[in-house]
Amino acid sequence: DIVMTQSPDSLAVSLGERATINCKSSQSVLYNSDNKNYLAWYQQKPGQPPKLLIYWASTRESGVPDRFSGSGSGTDFTLTISSLQAEDVAVYYCQQYYSTPDTFGQGTKLEIK
Amino acid sequence: QVQLQESGPGLVKPSQTLSLTCTVSGGSISSGSHYWNWIRQPAGKGLEWIGRIYTSGSTRYNPSLKSRVTISVDTSKNQFSLKLSSVTAADTAVYYCASGITAINYFDYWGQGTPVTVSS
C-alpha cells in the first residue's frame, strides 16, 4: 500500500494569512504514461462528508475558490490557501489514486489563530 | 449532478453482518461514467477506502477487509450495497458511499454518511 503522510497534524493561521499543508507519499504517484500525479485533496467540515477540492495534484474542482491551490509532483505535494477565510476551518486530507487500495493521509486540522 | 444517500441499520451486533445501501440519484448507476465506492471513518479518525464496484459488476476491495467485504449493484433500483461480515467494535464508524470517475478514482460526489455502531 502507498502510505500518505501529512504535515503538520494541526495548524493555526490568522485570518487573511497563508496556510500550507504538506503531503508525502511513500512512493511516486506520478504516472509516466500521462505525466499526471494521481493525488487529490479534500476538505471536511464537522458533521459533513469530505468535499473534493483538487485533483491531478493541481486542478481545482469546479466551484472551489481560487485561494485554494495544489502543487508538487512525484512524492511531495502541497495544498495552499492563499488568504485564510473563517469558512476554511476544517480538516484537510490528501488521497492517492495511483494504485489500489486508495489511501488517504491522516488529515490536517486547520484552525484560526 | 449526482447525489448519493446511504441507508441501513445504525446498530449491529458483534459477529453479525453489516448491510448498507447507497441510492444514487441524478444519474444512472449503469451509465459507465463512474465507479461506486464505500469509505468509512471512525469517530475522530481518518478515512479508509473499503472497496468499489464498476459498471461491469467487477469489484476491488481493500486487502485489509477483503475477506469480509462484498459490494454489489442493483441497476434496476439505481443502488449499490455493502456487506461486511463478522463485525467487531473496530468496525464502528461513519460509512460513506462515494462516486469516482471511471478510469480515475478521486471521489467527486459523496453521500452524507451513516453512522454504524457495533455493540451488543
Interface residues (C-beta under 8 A of the other chain):
Chain A: D1 Y38 A40 Y42 Q48 P49 P50 K51 L52 Y55 E61 Y93 Q95 Y97 T100 P101 D102 T103 F104 G105 Q106 G107
Chain B: G46 L47 E48 W49 R60 N62 P63 S64 Y96 A98 G100 I104 N105 Y106 F107 D108 W110 G111 Q112 G113
